[in-house]
Amino acid sequence: MISESYKAAVIQMNSQTDLQANLDSAYLYIEESAEKGAKVVGLPENFSFLGGLSMRMKKADKIAEKVPKFLAETAKEFEIYLMGGSYPVPAGNGKVYNHSPLYTPKGNEKQSYNKIHLFDVDLDDDESYRESDYVQAGDPEAVIYESDQIGNWGLSVCYDLRFPEFYRNLVDNGAEILSIPSAFTYTTGQDHWRPLLRARAIENTSYVFAPAQTGLHGKNRKTWGHAMIIDPWGRVMADAGQEPGIAIAEIDPHTIKQVRSQIPSLNHRRM
């Protein structure tokens, strides 16, 4: 476990279908976060391109070419740990992975996760999603970045949030901070986003780090916003609201230790 606290920033974006414009916007938010002292900065799911799944497929090769370079150069420029949200990477079978990487201050991708729980839902007659039509699920394994600089980070993406066993597995493998970059729908977000994030923090006595998308994307898709950082007690330390921007809070290793000592539920499990 790290010995000193540090600032972390979650970015909230309103990404559209212009790749370069999205990267330019992300750069400005990363720059602002770094100027405010953030050591770790996180981007939301599909930060570089948020259009229909079929559109994402057509641009996947170009996105997968430009985004890693952008993330590496930006992390190095500002000397930060950069959680790269997620972006599509060709899977070689006509589908893409929903890929979430972590870059170090030297510009190296040190860990990455491909989303395993795919968003196939029918919210009503006019709002349906079939992520599995275009996205290939990743391998169902815990992905942890272990660091004596920023602690142990467990990687996930958006819809994973609804599967508590997934996060318990991350914590069983050493996670202390849970990264959940998302593009949560407005329909579900208004009722489920905050309770689910707080539940994952409380039940795992871990920090939750959740960058987010917000607003209208094209004509039909609307996301909830409220990028958040939540402490292991379940307190919301930072909330970006519903406008694009950043939210900053402190990650304190002593808080993790204290809460896990006060409520040692992870040690009391019988199943």
C-alpha positions as CSV (number, residue, x, y, z in Angstrom):
1,M,0.0,0.0,0.0
2,I,1.2,3.5,-0.7
3,S,2.3,5.6,2.2
4,E,1.2,9.1,1.1
5,S,-2.0,10.5,-0.2
6,Y,-2.3,12.1,-3.7
7,K,-4.8,14.0,-5.8
8,A,-6.8,12.1,-8.5
9,A,-9.1,13.6,-11.1
10,V,-12.0,12.1,-13.0
11,I,-12.9,13.7,-16.3
12,Q,-16.4,14.2,-17.6
13,M,-16.9,14.6,-21.3
14,N,-19.6,15.0,-24.0
15,S,-17.8,13.0,-26.7
16,Q,-19.2,13.1,-30.2
17,T,-18.1,11.5,-33.6
18,D,-15.2,13.8,-34.4
19,L,-12.1,11.9,-33.2
20,Q,-9.7,14.8,-33.3
21,A,-12.1,17.2,-31.5
22,N,-12.6,14.6,-28.8
23,L,-8.9,14.2,-28.3
24,D,-8.4,18.0,-28.2
25,S,-11.1,18.3,-25.6
26,A,-9.6,15.4,-23.5
27,Y,-6.2,17.1,-23.7
28,L,-7.5,20.3,-22.2
29,Y,-9.2,18.5,-19.3
30,I,-6.1,16.5,-18.6
31,E,-4.0,19.7,-18.7
32,E,-6.4,21.3,-16.2
33,S,-6.3,18.3,-14.0
34,A,-2.5,18.2,-14.0
35,E,-2.3,22.0,-13.3
36,K,-4.5,21.4,-10.2
37,G,-2.1,18.8,-8.9
38,A,-3.7,15.5,-9.9
39,K,-1.2,12.6,-10.0
40,V,-3.8,10.2,-11.5
41,V,-6.3,11.4,-14.2
42,G,-9.1,9.3,-15.7
43,L,-11.0,9.6,-19.0
44,P,-14.5,8.1,-19.5
45,E,-15.6,5.2,-21.6
46,N,-15.4,5.9,-25.4
47,F,-13.8,9.2,-24.7
48,S,-12.3,9.4,-28.2
49,F,-15.5,8.6,-30.2
50,L,-19.1,8.2,-29.1
51,G,-21.4,7.4,-31.9
52,G,-23.4,4.4,-32.9
53,L,-21.8,1.0,-32.6
54,S,-21.7,0.5,-36.3
55,M,-19.9,3.9,-36.7
56,R,-17.5,2.9,-34.0
57,M,-16.7,-0.2,-36.0
58,K,-15.9,1.7,-39.2
59,K,-13.5,4.0,-37.4
60,A,-12.0,1.4,-35.1
61,D,-8.7,1.1,-37.0
62,K,-8.1,4.8,-37.0
63,I,-9.1,5.2,-33.4
64,A,-6.8,2.3,-32.3
65,E,-4.0,3.9,-34.2
66,K,-4.3,7.5,-32.9
67,V,-5.5,7.0,-29.3
68,P,-2.5,5.0,-27.8
69,K,-0.1,7.6,-29.2
70,F,-2.3,10.4,-27.7
71,L,-2.4,8.7,-24.3
72,A,1.3,7.9,-24.2
73,E,2.4,11.4,-25.2
74,T,-0.1,13.2,-22.9
75,A,0.8,11.0,-19.8
76,K,4.5,11.7,-20.5
77,E,4.0,15.4,-21.1
78,F,2.1,16.0,-17.8
79,E,4.0,13.3,-15.9
80,I,0.8,11.7,-14.7
81,Y,-0.8,8.2,-14.4
82,L,-3.4,8.3,-17.1
83,M,-6.4,5.9,-17.0
84,G,-7.3,5.9,-20.7
85,G,-11.1,5.5,-20.3
86,S,-11.9,3.0,-23.0
87,Y,-11.8,2.9,-26.8
88,P,-12.4,0.3,-29.5
89,V,-9.5,-2.0,-30.6
90,P,-10.0,-4.5,-33.4
91,A,-10.4,-8.0,-32.1
92,G,-9.5,-9.7,-35.4
93,N,-12.9,-11.4,-35.8
94,G,-15.0,-8.6,-37.2
95,K,-15.6,-7.2,-33.7
96,V,-13.7,-4.9,-31.4
97,Y,-12.6,-5.0,-27.8
98,N,-13.8,-2.2,-25.5
99,H,-10.2,-1.5,-24.3
100,S,-9.3,0.3,-21.1
101,P,-5.5,1.0,-20.6
102,L,-3.4,2.6,-17.9
103,Y,-0.4,4.7,-18.8
104,T,2.5,5.7,-16.5
105,P,4.2,9.2,-16.3
106,K,6.8,7.8,-18.6
107,G,4.2,7.2,-21.3
108,N,4.2,3.4,-21.1
109,E,1.0,1.3,-21.1
110,K,1.5,-0.8,-18.1
111,Q,-1.9,-2.5,-17.8
112,S,-5.0,-2.9,-19.8
113,Y,-8.5,-4.5,-19.5
114,N,-11.0,-5.5,-22.2
115,K,-14.6,-5.2,-21.0
116,I,-16.2,-8.5,-20.3
117,H,-19.8,-7.6,-19.4
118,L,-21.5,-6.3,-22.6
119,F,-24.5,-4.0,-22.5
120,D,-27.3,-5.8,-24.2
121,V,-30.5,-4.3,-22.8
122,D,-34.0,-3.1,-23.8
123,L,-34.9,-0.1,-21.7
124,D,-38.1,0.6,-23.6
125,D,-39.5,0.5,-27.1
126,D,-37.3,3.4,-28.2
127,E,-34.1,2.7,-26.3
128,S,-32.2,-0.6,-26.9
129,Y,-28.5,-1.5,-26.9
130,R,-26.7,-4.5,-28.3
131,E,-23.0,-4.0,-27.5
132,S,-22.3,-7.7,-28.2
133,D,-23.2,-7.2,-31.9
134,Y,-19.9,-5.4,-32.4
135,V,-17.9,-5.9,-29.2
136,Q,-16.0,-9.0,-28.3
137,A,-15.9,-9.8,-24.5
138,G,-12.4,-9.9,-23.0
139,D,-11.0,-12.7,-20.9
140,P,-12.8,-13.0,-17.5
141,E,-9.9,-12.3,-15.2
142,A,-9.0,-9.7,-12.6
143,V,-6.8,-7.0,-14.1
144,I,-4.8,-5.1,-11.4
145,Y,-2.1,-2.5,-11.6
146,E,0.1,-2.7,-8.6
147,S,2.1,0.4,-7.7
148,D,3.9,1.7,-4.6
149,Q,3.2,5.2,-6.1
150,I,-0.6,5.1,-6.5
151,G,-1.7,1.9,-4.9
152,N,-3.4,-1.1,-6.4
153,W,-5.9,-0.3,-9.1
154,G,-8.6,-2.7,-10.3
155,L,-9.7,-2.1,-13.9
156,S,-13.3,-2.3,-15.2
157,V,-15.7,-0.5,-17.6
158,C,-19.2,0.8,-17.2
159,Y,-21.7,-2.1,-17.3
160,D,-19.3,-4.2,-15.1
161,L,-20.6,-2.0,-12.3
162,R,-23.7,-4.1,-12.0
163,F,-21.8,-7.3,-11.2
164,P,-20.6,-7.2,-7.5
165,E,-18.8,-10.5,-7.8
166,F,-16.5,-8.9,-10.4
167,Y,-15.3,-6.3,-8.0
168,R,-15.0,-8.7,-5.1
169,N,-12.6,-10.7,-7.4
170,L,-10.6,-7.5,-8.0
171,V,-10.3,-6.9,-4.3
172,D,-9.4,-10.6,-3.6
173,N,-6.5,-9.9,-6.0
174,G,-5.4,-6.9,-4.2
175,A,-7.3,-3.9,-5.5
176,E,-7.7,-0.8,-3.3
177,I,-9.0,1.6,-5.9
178,L,-11.7,0.5,-8.4
179,S,-11.6,2.3,-11.8
180,I,-15.0,2.4,-13.6
181,P,-14.8,4.7,-16.7
182,S,-18.4,4.9,-18.0
183,A,-20.9,6.2,-20.5
184,F,-24.0,5.4,-18.3
185,T,-27.3,6.0,-19.9
186,Y,-29.5,8.9,-18.6
187,T,-32.4,6.5,-18.2
188,T,-30.6,4.2,-15.8
189,G,-28.1,6.7,-14.4
190,Q,-30.7,8.8,-12.6
191,D,-31.7,5.9,-10.4
192,H,-28.8,3.5,-10.4
193,W,-25.4,5.2,-10.9
194,R,-24.8,6.7,-7.5
195,P,-26.2,3.8,-5.5
196,L,-24.2,1.3,-7.4
197,L,-21.0,3.2,-7.1
198,R,-21.4,3.7,-3.4
199,A,-22.3,0.1,-3.0
200,R,-19.1,-1.1,-4.7
201,A,-17.1,1.3,-2.5
202,I,-18.8,0.2,0.7
203,E,-18.9,-3.5,0.2
204,N,-15.3,-3.6,-0.9
205,T,-14.0,-0.9,1.5
206,S,-12.2,0.6,-1.6
207,Y,-12.0,3.9,-3.4
208,V,-14.2,4.1,-6.5
209,F,-12.9,6.2,-9.4
210,A,-15.5,6.8,-12.0
211,P,-15.0,9.1,-15.0
212,A,-18.2,9.6,-17.1
213,Q,-19.8,10.8,-20.2
214,T,-22.6,13.4,-20.0
215,G,-25.3,15.0,-22.2
216,L,-26.6,14.3,-25.7
217,H,-24.4,12.4,-28.2
218,G,-25.9,12.7,-31.6
219,K,-29.7,12.7,-31.8
220,N,-30.6,9.6,-29.8
221,R,-28.1,8.8,-27.0
222,K,-28.0,10.6,-23.7
223,T,-25.7,9.9,-20.8
224,W,-26.1,10.7,-17.1
225,G,-22.8,12.4,-16.1
226,H,-21.9,12.7,-12.4
227,A,-18.3,11.5,-12.7
228,M,-17.4,10.7,-9.1
229,I,-14.7,9.7,-6.6
230,I,-16.0,7.9,-3.6
231,D,-14.0,6.8,-0.5
232,P,-14.0,3.4,1.1
233,W,-16.7,4.5,3.6
234,G,-19.0,5.3,0.8
235,R,-18.7,9.1,1.0
236,V,-18.9,10.9,-2.3
237,M,-15.8,13.1,-2.3
238,A,-16.2,14.6,-5.7
239,D,-19.1,14.9,-8.2
240,A,-18.8,16.6,-11.6
241,G,-22.5,17.2,-11.9
242,Q,-24.0,17.1,-15.4
243,E,-21.7,19.5,-17.3
244,P,-18.4,18.5,-19.0
245,G,-15.4,19.2,-16.7
246,I,-13.3,17.6,-14.0
247,A,-13.8,16.6,-10.4
248,I,-10.8,16.1,-8.0
249,A,-10.4,14.4,-4.7
250,E,-7.6,12.9,-2.5
251,I,-6.8,9.2,-2.4
252,D,-5.5,8.5,1.1
253,P,-4.0,5.1,2.0
254,H,-4.7,5.7,5.6
255,T,-8.4,5.9,4.9
256,I,-8.3,2.5,3.2
257,K,-6.5,1.1,6.2
258,Q,-8.7,2.7,8.7
259,V,-12.0,1.7,7.1
260,R,-10.8,-1.9,6.6
261,S,-9.8,-2.0,10.2
262,Q,-13.1,-0.5,11.4
263,I,-15.3,-2.8,9.3
264,P,-13.2,-5.9,8.5
265,S,-16.0,-7.4,6.4
266,L,-13.5,-8.7,3.8
267,N,-12.1,-10.9,6.6
268,H,-15.5,-12.1,7.8
269,R,-16.7,-13.7,4.7
270,R,-18.0,-17.3,4.9
271,M,-18.6,-17.9,1.1
